[in-house]
Amino acid sequence: MGELTRLGDILSEALGRVAGSDEGRAYRAWARAAGGDVVAVTRPRRLSRGVLTVECESSTWANELTYLTPVILERLRADDPTTSVRGLRFVVGRPHRARDADDDERDQP
């Protein structure tokens, strides 16, 4: 049997990779660019081909944020000039609940 590795060491390495990824940087930039009130009702969900998909708790929020996209993108770029985010997409969901396997299946094209 091989040498045992502490779970904390494995997770630390994995989280370090995510934090330094384009997606991790985009998620952090979203939180700073959107502001506290918006962050409380949204959650970045995925970054794909330069589009950051953000889950909103209501269609009202999704609609409002769609209109604010140019302002938010400007803030994102000011926060991180090297960001790979080129567009935003807002979807309605439950941004602050635990995801389950059904959510992952619905995410597939």
C-alpha positions in Angstrom: 0.0 0.0 0.0 1.3 3.5 -0.9 1.9 6.4 1.5 -1.2 8.1 2.9 -1.8 11.7 2.0 -3.7 14.0 4.2 -7.0 15.2 2.8 -6.1 18.8 3.7 -3.0 18.6 1.5 -5.1 17.3 -1.4 -7.8 19.9 -1.0 -5.3 22.7 -0.5 -3.6 21.9 -3.8 -6.9 21.5 -5.7 -8.2 24.8 -4.3 -5.0 26.5 -5.2 -5.4 25.5 -8.8 -9.0 26.7 -8.9 -8.2 30.0 -7.2 -5.5 30.8 -9.8 -7.7 29.7 -12.8 -9.6 32.1 -15.1 -12.8 30.9 -13.5 -11.6 31.5 -9.9 -10.4 35.0 -10.8 -13.7 35.8 -12.6 -15.7 34.7 -9.6 -13.7 36.9 -7.2 -13.9 39.8 -9.6 -17.6 39.4 -9.9 -18.0 39.7 -6.1 -16.0 42.9 -6.1 -17.6 44.4 -9.2 -21.2 43.6 -8.4 -21.2 44.9 -4.8 -22.7 43.5 -1.6 -26.4 43.9 -2.4 -26.1 42.1 -5.7 -23.8 39.4 -4.4 -26.4 38.6 -1.7 -28.9 37.5 -4.4 -26.5 36.1 -7.1 -23.8 33.5 -7.6 -21.4 33.1 -10.5 -22.0 29.7 -11.8 -19.6 29.1 -14.8 -17.2 30.7 -17.1 -17.4 29.4 -20.7 -15.8 31.0 -23.8 -15.5 34.3 -22.0 -19.1 34.5 -20.8 -19.7 34.4 -17.1 -23.0 32.9 -16.2 -24.5 34.3 -13.0 -27.4 32.7 -11.2 -30.0 35.2 -9.8 -32.7 34.6 -7.2 -35.4 36.2 -9.4 -36.2 37.2 -13.0 -36.4 40.8 -11.8 -32.7 40.6 -10.7 -31.7 38.8 -13.9 -33.4 41.5 -16.0 -32.0 44.4 -14.1 -28.5 43.0 -14.2 -28.8 42.4 -17.9 -29.4 46.1 -18.4 -26.4 46.8 -16.1 -24.1 44.5 -18.0 -21.9 47.3 -19.6 -21.3 48.9 -16.2 -20.5 45.6 -14.5 -18.1 44.6 -17.3 -16.4 47.9 -16.9 -16.0 47.3 -13.2 -14.7 43.7 -13.8 -12.1 45.0 -16.2 -11.1 47.8 -13.8 -10.7 45.2 -11.0 -8.8 42.7 -13.2 -7.5 44.1 -16.6 -6.5 40.6 -17.6 -9.9 39.1 -17.0 -11.1 36.6 -19.6 -14.7 37.7 -19.0 -16.1 39.3 -22.2 -19.8 38.9 -21.5 -22.4 38.2 -18.8 -25.4 35.9 -18.9 -28.0 35.9 -16.1 -30.2 33.0 -15.3 -32.9 32.5 -12.7 -32.2 29.9 -10.0 -31.5 29.6 -6.3 -28.0 31.0 -5.9 -27.4 30.3 -2.3 -28.5 26.7 -1.9 -26.3 23.6 -2.2 -26.2 22.2 -5.7 -27.1 18.6 -6.3 -26.6 16.1 -9.1 -29.9 17.2 -10.8 -28.4 20.7 -11.2 -25.3 19.3 -12.9 -27.5 17.4 -15.4 -29.5 20.5 -16.2 -26.3 22.4 -17.0 -25.4 20.0 -19.8 -26.3 21.3 -23.3 
